Amino acid sequence: MDSILQSIPNSQTIIQAANLRDLNALRKLEAACFPKDAWPLIDLIGALSLPNVLRLKAVDEGRMVGFAAADLRPGQDLAWIATIGVLPEYRRRGVASALLQACEGRARVSTVRLNVRVSNKGALVLYHGLGYTEVGFWPRYYQDGEDALVLEKLIGGGQSRL
């Protein structure tokens, strides 16, 4: 059994390290969370196996209910949250916050960035509430042509490099 990295208060959900054995569960989670632009199989395999990727899963009663992967770039003192998703029925229970904070705490960098659809108001409220600020804009980033906002959080008191 994988070791528990963190428990979510008032919940049975726990945060654990993810690995290649989680591929099928991650495919289902991606399809449920990102119907417009779920990652293809090869990208999911990469997220679960490439070096310099921090991968965490949220598990409730043996079921993956959330996932986050961070691309660690220690030479740049930076981590990119490449993906973070929580099953719809588990949203607004602290799962995304716990995954994001676990990534921030384990990344060992001073700056964390992520991108988000401009229309994803729920995620924007979450990210802003956790201290992320807008530092960039990527027009037509998503497959359907929607724009993305780039958000950043300074963890170690550094300054933005964008």
C-alpha contacts under 8 A as a table, 3 or more apart, distances in Angstrom:
res1	aa1	res2	aa2	distance
2	D	16	Q	6.61
2	D	17	A	7.14
3	S	16	Q	6.36
3	S	17	A	7.67
4	I	7	S	7.28
4	I	14	I	6.50
4	I	15	I	6.11
4	I	16	Q	5.15
4	I	17	A	7.98
5	L	14	I	7.48
5	L	15	I	5.54
5	L	16	Q	5.26
5	L	17	A	7.37
6	Q	14	I	5.80
6	Q	15	I	5.03
6	Q	16	Q	7.12
6	Q	102	A	7.71
7	S	11	S	7.68
7	S	12	Q	7.48
7	S	13	T	6.35
7	S	14	I	4.43
7	S	15	I	6.15
8	I	11	S	5.59
8	I	12	Q	7.10
8	I	13	T	5.77
8	I	14	I	5.91
8	I	15	I	7.65
8	I	94	G	7.11
8	I	95	V	7.15
8	I	98	A	6.72
12	Q	60	D	6.00
12	Q	61	E	7.27
13	T	58	A	6.37
13	T	59	V	5.38
13	T	60	D	4.42
13	T	61	E	7.40
13	T	95	V	7.77
14	I	58	A	5.53
14	I	59	V	5.34
14	I	60	D	6.61
15	I	56	L	6.63
15	I	57	K	5.62
15	I	58	A	4.55
15	I	59	V	6.36
15	I	98	A	7.66
15	I	99	L	6.96
15	I	102	A	7.99
16	Q	56	L	5.65
16	Q	57	K	5.41
16	Q	58	A	6.44
16	Q	59	V	7.40
17	A	55	R	6.01
17	A	56	L	4.55
17	A	57	K	6.10
18	A	21	R	7.87
18	A	22	D	6.42
18	A	48	L	6.89
18	A	55	R	5.39
18	A	56	L	5.01
18	A	57	K	5.52
19	N	22	D	5.70
19	N	23	L	7.65
19	N	48	L	5.13
19	N	49	S	6.74
19	N	55	R	7.35
20	L	23	L	5.49
20	L	45	I	6.87
20	L	48	L	5.14
20	L	49	S	6.21
21	R	24	N	7.71
22	D	25	A	5.43
22	D	26	L	6.01
22	D	48	L	7.88
23	L	26	L	5.06
23	L	27	R	6.15
23	L	44	L	7.05
23	L	45	I	6.91
23	L	48	L	7.41
24	N	27	R	5.12
24	N	28	K	6.48
25	A	28	K	5.27
25	A	29	L	6.22
25	A	63	R	7.93
25	A	64	M	6.32
26	L	29	L	4.94
26	L	30	E	5.99
26	L	44	L	7.51
26	L	64	M	7.48
26	L	67	F	7.46
27	R	30	E	5.23
27	R	31	A	6.27
27	R	41	L	7.48
27	R	44	L	7.41
28	K	31	A	5.24
28	K	32	A	6.26
29	L	32	A	5.14
29	L	33	C	6.00
29	L	64	M	7.61
29	L	65	V	7.16
29	L	66	G	7.25
29	L	67	F	7.99
29	L	85	G	7.48
29	L	86	V	7.43
29	L	87	L	6.41
30	E	33	C	5.13
30	E	34	F	5.58
30	E	35	P	7.60
30	E	38	A	5.32
30	E	39	W	6.94
30	E	85	G	7.19
31	A	34	F	5.47
31	A	35	P	5.29
31	A	38	A	5.57
32	A	35	P	6.10
32	A	87	L	6.53
32	A	88	P	7.58
33	C	38	A	7.68
33	C	85	G	5.95
33	C	86	V	6.55
33	C	87	L	5.99
33	C	88	P	6.95
34	F	37	D	5.45
34	F	38	A	4.90
35	P	38	A	5.96
36	K	143	Q	7.47
36	K	144	D	7.37
37	D	142	Y	7.35
37	D	143	Q	6.44
39	W	43	D	5.98
39	W	44	L	6.42
40	P	43	D	5.54
40	P	44	L	6.53
41	L	44	L	5.14
41	L	45	I	6.23
42	I	45	I	5.10
42	I	46	G	6.22
43	D	46	G	4.95
43	D	47	A	6.12
44	L	47	A	5.00
44	L	48	L	6.27
45	I	48	L	5.19
45	I	49	S	6.08
46	G	49	S	5.13
46	G	50	L	5.16
47	A	50	L	6.15
47	A	53	V	6.58
47	A	55	R	7.14
47	A	69	A	6.58
48	L	53	V	7.75
48	L	55	R	6.66
49	S	53	V	7.77
50	L	53	V	6.10
52	N	71	D	6.21
52	N	72	L	5.15
52	N	73	R	7.27
53	V	69	A	6.50
53	V	70	A	5.53
53	V	71	D	4.77
53	V	72	L	5.74
54	L	69	A	5.46
54	L	70	A	5.00
54	L	71	D	6.59
54	L	72	L	6.95
54	L	103	C	7.14
54	L	106	R	7.97
54	L	107	A	7.30
55	R	67	F	7.47
55	R	68	A	5.87
55	R	69	A	4.40
55	R	70	A	6.55
56	L	67	F	5.74
56	L	68	A	5.36
56	L	69	A	6.40
56	L	99	L	6.94
56	L	103	C	7.54
57	K	64	M	6.45
57	K	65	V	7.52
57	K	66	G	5.56
57	K	67	F	4.33
57	K	68	A	6.44
57	K	99	L	7.40
58	A	64	M	5.73
58	A	65	V	5.52
58	A	66	G	4.66
58	A	67	F	6.05
58	A	95	V	6.95
58	A	99	L	7.11
59	V	62	G	5.79
59	V	63	R	5.25
59	V	64	M	4.53
59	V	65	V	5.62
59	V	66	G	7.07
60	D	63	R	5.25
60	D	64	M	6.57
60	D	65	V	6.54
64	M	67	F	7.52
65	V	86	V	5.76
65	V	87	L	5.42
65	V	90	Y	6.83
66	G	84	I	7.42
66	G	85	G	5.46
66	G	86	V	4.11
66	G	87	L	6.22
66	G	95	V	6.93
66	G	96	A	7.22
66	G	99	L	7.77
67	F	83	T	7.64
67	F	84	I	5.58
67	F	85	G	5.51
67	F	86	V	6.63
67	F	99	L	7.19
68	A	81	I	7.19
68	A	82	A	7.55
68	A	83	T	5.45
68	A	84	I	4.17
68	A	85	G	6.57
68	A	99	L	6.29
68	A	100	L	7.20
68	A	103	C	7.62
69	A	81	I	5.89
69	A	82	A	5.59
69	A	83	T	5.47
69	A	84	I	6.62
69	A	103	C	7.81
70	A	79	A	6.06
70	A	80	W	5.30
70	A	81	I	4.21
70	A	82	A	5.35
70	A	83	T	7.24
70	A	103	C	6.90
70	A	107	A	7.83
71	D	79	A	5.49
71	D	80	W	5.04
71	D	81	I	6.33
71	D	82	A	6.27
72	L	78	L	6.49
72	L	79	A	4.53
72	L	80	W	6.65
72	L	107	A	6.70
73	R	76	Q	5.51
73	R	77	D	6.19
73	R	78	L	5.18
73	R	79	A	5.61
73	R	80	W	7.96
74	P	77	D	4.61
74	P	78	L	6.00
74	P	79	A	7.56
74	P	108	R	7.90
74	P	109	V	6.57
75	G	78	L	7.68
77	D	109	V	4.83
77	D	110	S	5.89
77	D	111	T	6.48
78	L	109	V	5.46
78	L	110	S	6.46
78	L	111	T	4.91
78	L	112	V	5.76
78	L	113	R	7.59
79	A	107	A	6.68
79	A	109	V	6.70
79	A	111	T	6.44
79	A	112	V	4.82
79	A	113	R	6.31
80	W	112	V	5.79
80	W	113	R	4.81
80	W	114	L	5.55
81	I	84	I	7.09
81	I	112	V	7.14
81	I	113	R	6.13
81	I	114	L	4.96
81	I	115	N	7.87
82	A	114	L	6.71
84	I	96	A	7.30
84	I	99	L	7.84
84	I	100	L	7.77
85	G	96	A	7.09
86	V	90	Y	6.39
86	V	91	R	6.16
86	V	95	V	7.01
86	V	96	A	6.40
87	L	90	Y	5.41
87	L	91	R	6.56
88	P	91	R	5.38
90	Y	93	R	6.14
90	Y	95	V	7.21
91	R	94	G	7.30
91	R	95	V	6.88
91	R	96	A	7.48
92	R	95	V	7.37
94	G	97	S	5.22
94	G	98	A	6.04
95	V	98	A	5.14
95	V	99	L	6.17
96	A	99	L	5.10
96	A	100	L	6.05
97	S	100	L	5.18
97	S	101	Q	6.00
97	S	126	L	7.42
97	S	130	L	7.77
98	A	101	Q	5.19
98	A	102	A	5.95
99	L	102	A	5.11
99	L	103	C	6.22
100	L	103	C	5.11
100	L	104	E	6.22
101	Q	104	E	4.97
101	Q	105	G	6.07
102	A	105	G	5.12
102	A	106	R	6.19
103	C	106	R	5.27
103	C	107	A	5.85
104	E	107	A	5.40
104	E	108	R	7.48
104	E	112	V	7.02
104	E	155	I	7.68
105	G	108	R	6.75
109	V	112	V	7.39
109	V	155	I	7.40
109	V	156	G	7.24
110	S	154	L	5.75
110	S	155	I	4.71
110	S	156	G	4.21
110	S	157	G	6.83
110	S	158	G	6.08
111	T	152	E	6.93
111	T	153	K	5.78
111	T	154	L	4.62
111	T	155	I	5.67
111	T	156	G	7.09
111	T	158	G	7.13
111	T	160	S	7.61
112	V	152	E	5.64
112	V	153	K	5.28
112	V	154	L	6.56
112	V	155	I	7.33
113	R	150	V	6.94
113	R	151	L	5.53
113	R	152	E	4.33
113	R	153	K	6.43
114	L	150	V	5.80
114	L	151	L	5.41
114	L	152	E	6.59
115	N	148	A	6.01
115	N	149	L	5.44
115	N	150	V	4.41
115	N	151	L	5.99
116	V	120	N	6.90
116	V	123	A	7.51
116	V	124	L	7.54
116	V	148	A	5.27
116	V	149	L	5.43
116	V	150	V	6.70
116	V	151	L	7.79
117	R	120	N	5.32
117	R	142	Y	7.76
117	R	146	E	6.78
117	R	147	D	6.10
117	R	148	A	4.58
117	R	149	L	6.38
118	V	121	K	7.33
118	V	146	E	7.40
118	V	147	D	5.99
118	V	148	A	5.47
118	V	149	L	6.00
120	N	123	A	5.55
120	N	124	L	6.30
121	K	124	L	4.98
121	K	125	V	6.17
122	G	125	V	5.27
122	G	126	L	6.35
123	A	126	L	4.98
123	A	127	Y	6.06
124	L	127	Y	5.13
124	L	128	H	5.96
125	V	128	H	5.30
125	V	129	G	5.97
126	L	129	G	5.10
126	L	130	L	6.33
127	Y	130	L	5.11
127	Y	131	G	6.51
127	Y	132	Y	5.34
127	Y	133	T	7.91
127	Y	151	L	7.98
128	H	131	G	5.17
128	H	132	Y	4.83
128	H	133	T	6.24
129	G	132	Y	7.28
131	G	153	K	6.05
132	Y	151	L	5.73
132	Y	152	E	5.06
132	Y	153	K	4.56
132	Y	154	L	7.96
133	T	151	L	5.19
133	T	152	E	5.38
133	T	153	K	6.50
134	E	149	L	6.69
134	E	150	V	5.82
134	E	151	L	4.41
134	E	152	E	6.41
135	V	149	L	7.75
135	V	150	V	5.70
135	V	151	L	5.60
135	V	152	E	6.45
135	V	162	L	6.85
136	G	149	L	5.87
136	G	150	V	4.64
136	G	151	L	6.92
136	G	162	L	7.63
137	F	147	D	7.31
137	F	148	A	5.87
137	F	149	L	4.61
137	F	150	V	5.73
138	W	141	Y	5.70
138	W	147	D	5.78
138	W	148	A	5.07
138	W	149	L	6.26
138	W	150	V	7.35
139	P	145	G	7.83
139	P	146	E	7.17
139	P	147	D	4.50
139	P	148	A	6.41
140	R	143	Q	7.70
140	R	144	D	7.67
140	R	145	G	4.20
140	R	146	E	4.87
140	R	147	D	4.50
140	R	148	A	7.22
141	Y	145	G	6.20
141	Y	146	E	6.16
141	Y	147	D	5.28
141	Y	148	A	5.81
142	Y	145	G	5.25
142	Y	146	E	5.33
142	Y	147	D	6.57
142	Y	148	A	7.25
143	Q	146	E	7.39
152	E	160	S	7.89
154	L	157	G	5.83
154	L	158	G	5.96
154	L	159	Q	7.03
154	L	160	S	7.38
155	I	158	G	7.30
